[in-house]
Amino acid sequence: MKKLLIIGSSNAEVDVIKIAQSMGYYVITTDYYTDKNIIPAKFVANEAWNISWMDYDTLEQKCREVGVDGIMAGFSEFRVESMIEMCKRLNLPCYINSDQLEITRDKNKFKKLCKEFGVPIVNEYDPNSKDIKFPVIIKPTDRGGSIGINVAYNEAEYKEFLEYAYSMSPSKSVVVEDFIGDGVKFDCSYYISEKDAILIETCDTTMLTKQKGYETMQKAWTFPSKHEQEYIDQVHDNVKSMLMSLGMKCGVANISFFYRNGRFYVFETGFRLGGGHSFDYQRASNGIDYLSCMIKYAVGEDYNVDTNIPNDRGYAVTYNIYFKSNEGDVVNRVIGEEFVKNIDGMVTYLPNLYPGYVVVGNKPNKIAMCTLCDKDLKTIIDNIEIINKMLKVETNVETCSIFCELTKQEIIDSISK
């Protein structure tokens, strides 16, 4: 059995490990955490190491000792950075290099590349400009996953959030852009090979709530986007040319736009497995299995991906499920979770809570993220209504229902053209 090292041991890595194991690989996972509540992947893998994936020397020695044949990482640029370094040291295949990763981490470099290929971008300001028109969104140049991001509506908020964004940036660099609050967040993914960059999915985002302070919290993604054909007509060819120019060999690119008044404006990208686990949706609805190809590439085996998207791919909804409690409250259990996991059409269920979880901050905390697929949209809507009724969080103080649950009308509005 070839040995595959997966960098990271969170819930996000569990699916990747199971898929690799189903393909016949011996899977190892590593990070320095030992709290069993936050390292479920260590109990699924064939072998687990308590080695930080930033401790390159120790990790290299261990990989050589056991004979690791390939390395995979996803869900954060820091994990991908570790994968690149370890593959370089061990002379193993790697779908991305440091220069390509830097384009995803440095939003200014990404925007420069977009301009070069005619991909429209969101209007940007110099952080020291005196001509900023509010509201604006402020974010670290080199962080992903909504880290350090806030929306400022006035000068006082701008100064506060600018300082915070700088503090969260490893390179002490920030991006300030127009906040498009009246648009729709549109996401798309491409499978990239040496020969082509193929659009494999599109989706629209439903935000958690319009309440101030929650503007960047995403509640759901609906597949496919109702703006898909407009995107193909307006932007796809430019994006494809841009991606092909990078020279990636076997990977995925996730790109985010705002859609407003019939136009698209790009604002970020990631060349890694996305936190929404859309590879599960792809496998279930399209038959496109780019993750298996990336795994085979990592261990040096031949791979082939079928990218002929069927016309009857159906629908999918990825649902971020939140609850709201007071800071310091302690979770006893999530009621209804075992039932919800087994709903027909459930292709992803990533829990976020566990007994003893302490509520952080005053914003909503995530219960779980799940994805439902079906050819019939009504079936998905009915199952989401079941989730809304069944899932509750019992804390040491109270029993909480889902905060700002996803509604039937929101799904219909996001899907209907």
N, C-alpha and C positions, 0 to 999 in steps of 0.2 A: 504493500500500500504506500502510495506517495504521501508525504507529510506536508500539510498546509498549515501555516501559522496565521491565525486571525488576531489582529492587533485590537485589543479591547475586549471586555467581558460583560458588558451591560446587556439589558434586554434587547437592544438593537442588534447585537451580534448573534443572538440565538438562532434566528431564521437562517442567517448566512451559514452558520455551522451545520444546521440540519440539512440544508441543501447540499453542502459539500460532502457531508457524510453519505447522503443518498446516492452520490456520484461515485462512492467507493474510496474516498480519501480519509486518511487518518488526520484528525483536526486537533490542533493545539491552540489554546488561547492564552493571552498574557496581559496582565497589568499588575500594579502593585497593591491594589485594594484587596482587603481580606474580609470585609463586612459582607456576609452571605446575602444580604438583602439587595445589594447593588451589583453583585457579580453572578447573576444566574447563568450566564454563558459558561462559566467554569464548571458547572454541574452537568452541562450538556456535552461539552467537548470530550474527546478521547483522553486529553491530557491538558493540565492547566499549570501555568507558571505564575508565581508571584514576583514577576520582574517588570519594572516600569518600562513602557515602550519608548521612553526617552533615555534609558540607561543603555546606550548603544553598545558599549564594550561588553557588558555582561550578557546582553541579549545575543550579540554576535557569537560569543563563546558557546552559549547554550545551543544556538541553532546549529553550529558546526558539530557540536558533541552528539546531537540526536539525528543529524542529517535532514534538516528541513529542506524541502524541494521547492517551496513557493510561499509567498507572503501576500495576504490581502488585508486591506483596510478600507473603511468607509465611515460616513456619518460625521466626520470632522476633519478639517484641514490639518490639525495637529497629528492625528493618526496617520493620515496620508503622508505627511512629512516624514514620520518615522518609517513608514513602509519604503519610501524612496531611498532613505539613507541605508536601511538594512539590505535592500535589494542590491544597492551599489556595492556594499561591503562584501556580500556573499555571491555577487555576480549572478543574480537571479533575474528573470524577466520582470519588468515593471511597466505598466501601461501608461505611466505619466512620469515626467521628469520635473526637476525643480523649477525650471523656467516656466513650464506649463502651469504648475501649481501656483506660482507667484502671480500669474494673471488672475486667478480666482481669488487670491488673498488680498491683492492690492487693487482696490476698486478704481483707482486712477489709471492704472495700467490697462485694466479691462475696458474702461471707457475710451481710452486712446485707441485701442484695437477696434472697438466698435465704430468709432469715427472713420477709421481707415477703410472699413468695409461698408460704410453707409448704413450701419444699423442705428436707428434713432435712439437717442439717450434722453434721460430726464434732465431738465435745466438745473445747472449746478452753480453754486456761489463759492467765492473765496471765503473761508471761515472768518476773515477779518473785514469783510466787505461792510460798508455802511448802507448799502442799497438792497438789503435782504427784504423780500416780501413774504410776510408770514401767511400761512403756516409753512414751516420747513421741517424736514426730517434730518436728524443729525445721527451719524453712525461712525464707528471706527472704520478706518480704511481697510484694516486687515483682520477683521473678525467676521464670522458668519453666525448662523443660527439665532439671529435677532439679538445678539449680545451687544449691550451698550447703546441700543437704539432708542431714541425718544423723538416725539414730535413737539416742537415749540410753537406757541401761538402768539408770543409777545417777547419783548427784549429781555425781561427778567428770566423767563423760562429758557430762552436761548442761551444766556450766560451759564445758567445752572447745568443744562444738558450738554453744552459744549465742553465744559470742564469734565463732566462725567465720561463723555465719549473719549476724550483724550486719555483719561485714566485707565480706560479699558483697552486702549490700543497698544500693542507691544512696540510699535514703531512711533507712537505718539503722533499719529496722523489721523485726520477725520475728513469725512465727506459731508457737505451740506447741500441738500437738494430741495426743490419744490416738493411739498407733500401733496400728492394727488388724492385727496380724500373723496372726490366725486368720481373716481374711476374704479375699474375692476382689476385686481391683481390676476395676471394671466401667466401661467407657467407652462413650459414645454420641455421635453427631453429628447435628446438625440443619442442614438447609438453610433459610435465613431469607430471606424476601422481604418486600416491603411489606405483603403480604396474609396471610402464614402463616408458621409455623415447623413444618417437617415432619421427623419422625424418619426418618433415612435409613440409619442403621447402629448396631449394638451389637456389643461384643466383650468378652471376658474376658481377663485378663492372667495369664500364667504367669511367675513371678519367676525370676530366674537361679538362685538357690540360697538356702536358709535360713541360710547361713553368716553369722555376725555381721559387719557392715560392708558387706554386699552387699544389704541389705534393700530398697533402692530401685532396684536394677538390674533392668530388665525384659527377659525372654528372648523372649517371644512374645505375640502377640495372636491370639485365635481368633474367627472370625466365622461366624455370628451368635452372640451370647451365649446361653448356655442359660438365662439369667435374663431374657431379653428380655420375655416376656409379663408376668412379675411387675413389671418396671419400668413397662411400659405401664399396668398396672392400678393401681400405687401412686403413681407419681411423674410420669409423662409430662405430664398435664394441667397440673400446677403449673409444670413447667419450660417448657412451651409458652407459658403466660401470661406468665411472667417474661421470656422472650426477646422476645415480641411487644411488651412494654412498652418495649423499648429503642429501637425505631424504626429498626433496621437495614434496608437496602434490598436488598442482594443479597450474601449472605455465608454463612459456615459457622461454627457454634459446636461446639467439641469440649468435652465435659463429663466429668469423672472422678468416680466414686463408689467407695466401699467397699461391698461387699455382705456382710452377716453376719447369720446367723440369720433369714433371710427379710426383712431390711430394708436400705434403701439410705441411704448417708450421703455427701453431696456434699463435695468438698474443693477442686476447682479447675476453671477453665474457660479456654478460649482462643478468641478470635474471629479465627482465622487458619488458613491451611493447616497441617495437622499434620505433624510430623516423620515419622509413619508412612506418609505418602503414600497415605492411604486413598482419595483421589480415583482412583487407579489401580484399586483394588479395585472402587470404585463403577462405573467405566466398564466394567470387565470382567464383573462379575457382575449388576449391577442395571440397567445402562443409564442410570443417573442421572449426568449430566455437569455438576455444579455448577461445576467449574473453568472450563469453556468459557463458562458464563453469567457468571462473575465477570470473565473476560477481556473479553467483549463489553461488559459494563457499564463496565469501566474505560476503554474507548475510545469510549464514548457510543453504542453500537449496541443495537438491540433484542435481547432475549434471552428464552428460554423454556426451562424445565427440566421434563422428564417425571419426576414423583415417584411414579409408580405402581410400587411395588416388587413384582416378580414373586414368586409363591409358590415358584418353583423356583430361587431365586437361588443355591443351592449353598453351598459353604463356602470359606473363605479362612483362611490362616495367614500372619501377618507374623512373621518370624524375625529377631531380633537375634543375630548370630553373633559369638562372642568367642573370643579365644585369650589365653593367659596366658604371659608371659615376664618376664624381669627388666628392671627400669628401665635404660634406656640401650642395650638391645639394638637392633640395626638390622635392619629388614625388607629382605630381598633380593627376595622375590617371594611372591605368593599362588598356591599350586599348585592347579590345577583350576578357577580362577575363570572362564576363558572357557567351559569346558564347562557349568558350573553356570548361567551367565547364560542359556543357551539351552535349559534344561529346559522341556518342555511345561508350560504353565500359569503360567510365571514372568511376572508382570505388572510387578514392580518389582525392580530389583537396584541398590542404592546402595553402591558400594565405599567403604571408609574408609581403606584402606592403599595405599601406593605404595612403589616401591623407594627406600630411604633414609629411610623413616619411622622415627623414633626412639621406642621404647616409653616411655610416660609413666607414672610411678607404679608401684605394686605390684598394683593392681587389674587385672582383665581389660581388655584393649583390644578395641574392636570391629573385626572384619574387614569386615563388611558388614551391611546390612539387606535382606531380600528378602521378597516376598509371592508366594505361590502360590494360585491359584484353581482350583476344579474343582467340578463337580456331585457327584463321587464322592470322599468323604473318604479312602478307601483310596489313591487316586491321589496325593493330597497327602502322605499319610504315607509312601508309597513314595519319592516325590521328595525328601522331607526326609531320609530315610535315605540316599539317594544323596549329598545334600549333605554329610551327616555323614561319609561315607566319603571323598569326593573332596577336600574343601576342607582345605588345610593351609597353614601359614605358615612359610616358610623364613627364618630370621634368620641373622645372622653367627655365631650360637652353636649353634643347633639347629633342627630341624623340629618345629613344634608342631601338634598336632591341635586340633580345636575344644574349647574349654573348656566343660564343663557342657552338652553338646549336648542339643537338644530331642529327647525320646524319643517313641516311638509311644504309650506309656501316658499320658504327659502330655497329648498331643493328644486322645486318647480321653476322658480324665478331664475335660478342659476343654470338650469338645463334648457329651458324653452327659449327658442330664438324669437 
